[in-house]
Amino acid sequence: MEDAGPLTLRRAAAVWLRIGLLSFGGPAGQIALMHRELVERRRWISEPRFLHALNFCTVLPGPEAQQLATYVGWLLHRTPGGLVAGGLFVLPGAVMMMGLSAVYAAFHQVPVVMALFFGIKAAVLAVVVEAVLRIGRRALETRVAVAVAALSFVALFVFSVPFPALILVSGLAGALGLPVRRAVAVGAAPEVADSVVDRLFAEGRLEHTRPSPRRALGTATLWAGLWAAPVLAVFAWRGPGDVLTREGVFFSQAAVVTFGGAYAVLAWVAQEAVSSFGWLTAQEMVDGLGLAETTPGPLILVVQFVGFVAAHRHAPGLSPWVAGVLGASLTVWVTFAPCFLWIFTFAPFVEAVRGNRRLSAALSAITAAVVGVILNLSVFFAVNVLFLPVEAGGQGLGPPDLRAFAISAVAFVLLLRLEQGLGRTLAVCALLGLLSSF
């Protein structure tokens, strides 16, 4: 463990950049990495405070791991610390995704590149299913929780219930006493003694954590304006029907309903981007998810890929490459600017309600519902990965793609049986996709 002595923002920034570069494996892996770096190794924050922050970031819309980094950075160094922590958590992955999106737009029709992506997207199905199992083991403690997950899947898959409504109902049911957790209390891990945050609190240097309605209103107004400014600028420049304007509005809406992480909202984003807007195909959406899985940072960065490809193809009057960069940049901004709004506005109130059992119960119900949502996503990807496209004018499923079945099976064995890392699994499956093309 490192000494939890005086901590400057510059020193913290180096650690946040390290976390951003190593944050592979989705939210579970990212949260585990932060716990190891911030709680166990560096003693910046105690276990109870870390878990309290994590619970509330899970309730908020947006990527919980990035918001957790922002929250801890804000605790340590106020707003500049939150900006540095949250920004560096996203920046490495966003830079990589921009480059990969450009490569995809230029070369994805090349047979070798298409074969590599074929293998990657076959592996992505195993990644999504593994997420269902991983989160399910943690969230479904009771039969009631299993029922909530099953009902949420049916509500989405069969009845197309709006995702925000599903989350709202689940949270209310948990808050009103639905027994989604075991009756016995789960003891928290022992608090790390003498963490940096504990010392700052004891010294009276955490005044910014005290809630102030006036300050919260000013913060919310500022960040709402920053969030909307690029969208309004594009609207004035390109008009309401332009792809850039529509991207800004659509992904702003998606940022508000991204409860439970990227997996929980990607089915809706994919449906709108593919079926409603016609920006890209379902197969290309799966390719984008495969790219996002290969880069560090939040999985929701897949929307950057969508923003690049859509603008690259559908922005008349602009160079396709300029349009692609603008579309990707705008998409990243409207996706992550709300995260700073939520944390900087509500974090003081979150600190004030530590230990609220009713809110914790609501969180548990939402988490159970999210398992069903992720299962719905896995079905969406299974259909588009394991079956060939139907002929023009046809309906239903096409014939099974035996190559995709075989590569997905290998990915399942590597991830779930042999417990290989995500990067190695994707590399193996990409190679298998290339070999299967000969």
C-alpha positions in Angstrom: 0.0 0.0 0.0 1.1 3.5 -0.7 1.3 6.2 1.9 -2.0 8.2 2.0 -0.1 11.4 2.7 -0.6 14.9 1.1 -2.1 14.5 -2.3 -1.8 17.1 -5.0 -4.0 17.3 -8.1 -1.0 16.7 -10.3 -0.2 13.5 -8.5 -3.8 12.4 -8.6 -3.9 13.2 -12.3 -1.2 10.7 -13.1 -3.1 8.0 -11.2 -6.4 8.9 -13.0 -4.6 8.6 -16.4 -3.2 5.2 -15.4 -6.8 4.1 -14.5 -8.1 5.4 -17.8 -5.5 3.5 -19.8 -6.1 0.2 -17.9 -9.9 0.4 -17.6 -10.7 -2.6 -19.8 -13.4 -5.2 -19.0 -16.5 -3.2 -18.7 -17.9 -1.6 -15.5 -17.1 -4.6 -13.3 -13.5 -4.6 -14.2 -13.2 -0.8 -14.1 -14.8 -0.7 -10.6 -12.5 -3.5 -9.4 -9.5 -1.6 -10.8 -10.5 1.6 -9.0 -11.1 -0.3 -5.7 -7.6 -1.8 -5.9 -5.9 1.5 -6.8 -7.9 3.9 -4.6 -9.0 1.8 -1.5 -6.4 -0.9 -1.1 -3.2 0.4 -2.6 -3.3 4.1 -2.2 -5.8 4.6 0.7 -7.4 7.6 -0.9 -10.9 6.7 0.2 -12.3 4.3 2.7 -14.3 1.2 1.8 -17.7 2.4 3.2 -17.4 5.8 1.3 -16.3 4.0 -1.9 -19.3 1.7 -1.8 -21.7 4.5 -0.9 -20.5 6.5 -3.9 -20.7 3.4 -6.1 -24.4 2.8 -5.1 -25.5 6.3 -6.0 -23.5 6.3 -9.3 -25.3 3.1 -10.2 -28.7 4.8 -9.7 -27.7 7.8 -11.8 -28.0 7.7 -15.6 -24.7 7.3 -17.3 -21.6 5.1 -17.0 -21.3 4.3 -13.3 -17.6 3.7 -13.4 -16.8 7.0 -15.0 -19.1 8.8 -12.6 -17.5 7.0 -9.7 -14.1 8.3 -10.8 -15.6 11.8 -11.0 -17.2 11.5 -7.6 -13.9 10.4 -5.9 -12.0 13.1 -7.8 -14.5 15.7 -6.6 -14.2 14.5 -3.0 -10.5 14.9 -3.1 -10.0 18.1 -5.1 -13.4 19.7 -5.6 -14.6 20.4 -9.1 -11.2 20.5 -10.8 -10.5 17.0 -9.3 -13.8 15.7 -10.6 -13.1 17.1 -14.1 -9.6 15.6 -14.2 -10.7 12.2 -12.8 -13.8 11.8 -15.1 -12.1 13.3 -18.1 -9.0 11.1 -17.9 -11.2 8.1 -17.4 -12.8 8.7 -20.8 -10.0 10.3 -22.8 -7.8 7.3 -23.7 -10.7 5.2 -24.9 -12.2 8.1 -26.8 -9.0 8.8 -28.7 -8.6 5.1 -29.6 -12.3 4.8 -30.6 -11.9 7.9 -32.9 -9.0 6.2 -34.7 -10.7 2.8 -34.9 -13.9 4.4 -36.2 -12.0 6.2 -39.0 -10.2 2.9 -39.9 -13.5 1.1 -39.9 -15.1 3.7 -42.2 -12.2 3.5 -44.6 -11.4 -0.2 -44.7 -14.3 -2.3 -43.3 -15.2 -3.5 -46.7 -11.6 -4.9 -47.2 -12.0 -8.8 -46.9 -9.2 -9.1 -44.3 -10.6 -6.4 -42.1 -14.2 -7.8 -42.4 -12.9 -11.2 -41.4 -11.2 -9.8 -38.3 -14.4 -7.9 -37.3 -16.5 -11.1 -37.9 -14.4 -12.9 -35.3 -14.6 -10.0 -32.8 -18.4 -9.7 -33.0 -18.8 -13.4 -32.6 -16.8 -13.1 -29.4 -18.9 -10.1 -28.2 -21.9 -12.3 -27.7 -20.0 -14.3 -25.1 -19.0 -11.0 -23.4 -22.6 -9.9 -23.2 -23.8 -13.2 -21.8 -20.9 -13.2 -19.4 -22.1 -9.8 -18.2 -25.6 -11.3 -17.6 -24.2 -14.1 -15.5 -21.7 -11.8 -13.6 -24.3 -9.2 -12.6 -27.0 -11.8 -12.0 -24.9 -13.6 -9.4 -24.4 -10.4 -7.5 -27.9 -8.9 -7.9 -30.4 -11.8 -7.8 -30.2 -12.7 -4.1 -33.8 -13.8 -3.7 -36.6 -15.4 -5.8 -38.3 -12.0 -5.9 -35.2 -10.5 -7.5 -35.1 -13.3 -10.1 -38.8 -12.6 -10.8 -38.1 -8.9 -11.2 -35.3 -9.7 -13.7 -37.6 -12.1 -15.7 -40.5 -9.6 -15.8 -38.2 -6.8 -17.0 -36.9 -9.1 -19.8 -40.5 -10.0 -20.9 -41.6 -6.3 -20.6 -38.8 -5.3 -23.0 -38.7 -8.2 -25.4 -42.4 -9.0 -25.7 -44.2 -5.7 -24.9 -41.5 -3.1 -25.7 -42.1 -1.2 -22.5 -40.0 2.0 -22.4 -36.8 1.5 -20.6 -37.1 4.6 -18.3 -40.6 3.4 -17.2 -39.2 0.0 -16.3 -36.4 1.5 -14.2 -38.9 3.9 -12.4 -41.3 1.1 -11.5 -38.5 -1.1 -10.3 -37.0 1.6 -8.1 -40.4 2.5 -6.6 -41.2 -1.1 -5.8 -37.8 -1.5 -4.0 -38.3 1.7 -2.1 -41.8 0.6 -1.0 -40.5 -2.7 0.5 -40.3 -5.3 -2.3 -38.0 -8.0 -0.8 -35.3 -8.1 -3.5 -32.5 -8.5 -1.0 -31.8 -11.1 1.7 -33.3 -10.2 5.0 -30.0 -10.5 6.8 -27.8 -7.5 6.6 -24.7 -7.8 4.6 -21.7 -6.5 6.6 -19.5 -4.0 5.0 -15.8 -4.6 4.7 -13.7 -3.1 7.4 -13.0 0.6 6.8 -9.6 1.5 5.7 -8.0 3.4 8.5 -6.7 6.9 7.9 -7.7 7.3 4.2 -7.0 10.7 2.5 -10.7 11.5 2.5 -11.0 10.6 6.2 -8.1 13.0 7.0 -9.6 15.8 4.9 -12.9 15.3 6.7 -11.3 15.3 10.1 -9.4 18.5 9.2 -12.6 20.3 8.1 -11.4 20.6 4.5 -14.5 18.9 2.9 -16.8 21.9 3.1 -17.7 21.5 -0.6 -19.5 18.2 0.4 -22.1 20.1 2.4 -25.4 20.5 0.4 -26.5 23.9 -0.6 -29.6 24.3 -2.8 -28.4 27.7 -4.1 -25.1 26.3 -5.2 -26.7 23.2 -6.6 -29.0 25.4 -8.8 -26.1 27.4 -10.1 -24.1 24.3 -10.8 -27.0 22.6 -12.6 -27.7 25.7 -14.7 -24.0 26.0 -15.7 -23.6 22.4 -16.8 -27.0 22.3 -18.5 -25.9 25.2 -20.6 -22.5 23.6 -21.4 -24.3 20.4 -22.3 -26.7 22.1 -24.7 -24.4 24.7 -26.2 -22.8 22.5 -29.0 -26.2 21.1 -29.9 -27.7 24.6 -30.3 -24.6 25.7 -32.3 -25.0 22.8 -34.7 -28.8 23.4 -34.9 -28.1 27.1 -35.9 -25.4 26.0 -38.4 -26.9 22.9 -40.1 -30.6 23.1 -39.3 -33.0 20.7 -37.5 -33.0 17.9 -40.1 -29.2 17.5 -40.4 -27.5 14.4 -39.1 -25.3 16.3 -36.7 -28.3 18.0 -35.0 -30.2 14.8 -34.8 -27.2 13.0 -33.3 -26.9 15.8 -30.7 -30.5 15.5 -29.7 -30.7 11.7 -29.8 -27.6 11.0 -27.8 -28.6 13.7 -25.3 -31.8 11.8 -24.8 -29.8 8.5 -24.5 -27.6 10.0 -21.8 -30.6 10.7 -19.6 -31.9 7.1 -19.8 -28.6 5.2 -19.6 -29.4 3.6 -16.2 -27.5 0.5 -15.3 -24.6 1.1 -17.7 -24.2 0.8 -21.4 -25.5 -2.8 -21.8 -28.8 -1.7 -20.4 -29.5 1.0 -23.0 -27.6 -0.3 -26.1 -30.6 -2.3 -27.4 -32.6 0.9 -27.6 -29.8 2.9 -29.1 -29.2 0.1 -31.7 -32.9 -0.1 -32.6 -33.1 3.7 -33.1 -29.8 4.1 -35.0 -30.5 1.1 -37.2 -34.3 1.0 -37.8 -35.5 4.6 -37.1 -32.6 6.7 -38.4 -31.0 4.2 -40.8 -27.5 5.5 -39.9 -25.9 2.0 -40.0 -26.8 -1.7 -40.2 -27.4 -4.0 -37.3 -24.2 -5.9 -38.3 -22.3 -2.6 -38.2 -23.7 -1.9 -34.7 -22.3 -5.2 -33.5 -19.0 -4.3 -35.1 -19.0 -1.0 -33.1 -19.6 -2.9 -29.9 -16.7 -5.1 -30.7 -14.5 -2.1 -31.2 -15.7 -0.6 -27.9 -14.8 -3.9 -26.1 -11.3 -3.6 -27.4 -10.6 -0.1 -26.0 -10.3 1.1 -22.4 -13.0 3.3 -20.9 -16.8 3.0 -20.7 -18.5 0.7 -23.1 -21.0 3.5 -23.9 -18.2 4.8 -26.1 -19.8 2.6 -28.8 -22.0 5.6 -29.4 -18.9 7.5 -30.6 -18.6 4.9 -33.3 -22.2 5.4 -34.3 -21.8 9.2 -34.3 -18.7 8.9 -36.6 -20.2 6.5 -39.1 -23.6 8.3 -39.3 -22.0 11.7 -39.9 -19.4 10.3 -42.2 -22.2 9.0 -44.5 -25.0 11.4 -44.1 -23.7 15.0 -43.8 -24.0 16.6 -47.3 -21.8 19.6 -47.9 -19.0 18.5 -45.6 -16.0 16.3 -46.1 -16.9 12.8 -44.8 -13.9 12.8 -42.5 -14.6 16.2 -41.1 -18.2 15.3 -40.6 -17.2 12.0 -38.9 -14.9 13.7 -36.4 -17.5 16.4 -35.7 -20.2 13.7 -35.2 -18.1 11.6 -32.9 -16.9 14.6 -30.9 -20.4 15.9 -30.5 -21.7 12.5 -29.5 -19.0 12.1 -26.8 -19.7 15.5 -25.4 -23.5 15.1 -25.0 -22.9 11.6 -23.6 -20.5 12.6 -20.8 -21.3 16.2 -20.0 -24.5 15.1 -18.2 -22.3 12.9 -16.0 -20.5 15.9 -14.6 -23.8 17.7 -14.2 -25.2 14.8 -12.1 -22.2 14.5 -9.9 -21.4 18.1 -9.2 -25.0 19.0 -8.6 -26.1 16.0 -6.5 -22.9 14.7 -4.8 -23.3 17.0 -1.8 -26.8 15.7 -1.2 -25.6 12.1 -1.8 -23.0 12.6 1.0 -25.7 13.9 3.3 -27.9 10.8 3.0 -25.3 8.1 3.6 -26.9 5.0 5.2 -30.4 5.6 3.8 -31.9 2.1 3.7 -34.9 2.9 1.5 -32.7 4.3 -1.2 -30.4 1.3 -1.0 -33.5 -1.0 -1.4 -34.6 1.0 -4.5 -31.1 0.5 -6.0 -31.3 -3.3 -5.4 -34.6 -3.5 -7.3 -33.2 -1.5 -10.2 -30.1 -3.7 -10.4 -32.3 -6.8 -10.5 -34.3 -5.2 -13.4 -31.1 -4.4 -15.2 -30.2 -8.1 -15.4 -33.3 -8.6 -17.5 -32.5 -5.6 -19.6 -29.0 -7.0 -20.3 -30.5 -10.4 -21.2 -32.7 -8.6 -23.7 -29.6 -7.1 -25.2 -27.9 -10.5 -25.5 -30.8 -11.8 -27.5 -30.6 -8.8 -29.8 -26.9 -9.5 -30.5 -27.4 -13.3 -30.7 -29.9 -12.8 -33.6 -27.6 -10.5 -35.5 -24.4 -12.5 -34.9 -25.5 -16.2 -35.1 -27.9 -15.9 -38.1 -27.3 -14.7 -41.6 -29.3 -11.7 -42.8 -32.6 -12.5 -44.5 -33.0 -11.9 -48.1 -34.5 -8.6 -49.2 -38.2 -8.5 -48.4 -37.9 -11.6 -46.2 -39.0 -11.9 -42.6 -37.8 -13.8 -39.5 -34.4 -15.3 -39.0 -32.0 -16.2 -41.8 -30.1 -19.5 -41.8 -27.6 -20.1 -39.0 -24.1 -19.0 -39.5 -22.0 -22.0 -38.4 -18.7 -20.1 -38.4 -20.2 -17.6 -36.0 -21.6 -20.4 -33.8 -18.1 -22.0 -33.7 -16.2 -18.8 -32.8 -18.8 -17.8 -30.2 -18.4 -21.2 -28.6 -14.6 -20.7 -28.4 -15.2 -17.3 -26.8 -17.5 -18.9 -24.2 -14.9 -21.5 -23.3 -12.1 -18.9 -23.1 -14.1 -16.4 -21.0 -16.3 -18.7 -18.8 -14.4 -21.9 -18.6 -10.7 -21.0 -18.8 -11.3 -17.5 -17.4 -9.0 -15.8 -20.0 -8.8 -12.1 -20.2 -11.1 -10.1 -22.5 -8.2 -8.8 -24.7 -6.8 -12.3 -25.2 -10.3 -13.7 -26.0 -11.0 -11.0 -28.6 -7.6 -11.5 -30.2 -8.1 -15.3 -30.5 -11.5 -14.8 -32.0 -10.3 -12.2 -34.4 -7.7 -14.6 -35.6 -10.3 -17.4 -36.0 -12.4 -15.0 -38.0 -9.5 -14.3 -40.3 -8.7 -18.0 -40.7 -12.4 -18.9 -41.3 -12.4 -16.5 -44.3 -10.0 -18.6 -46.3 
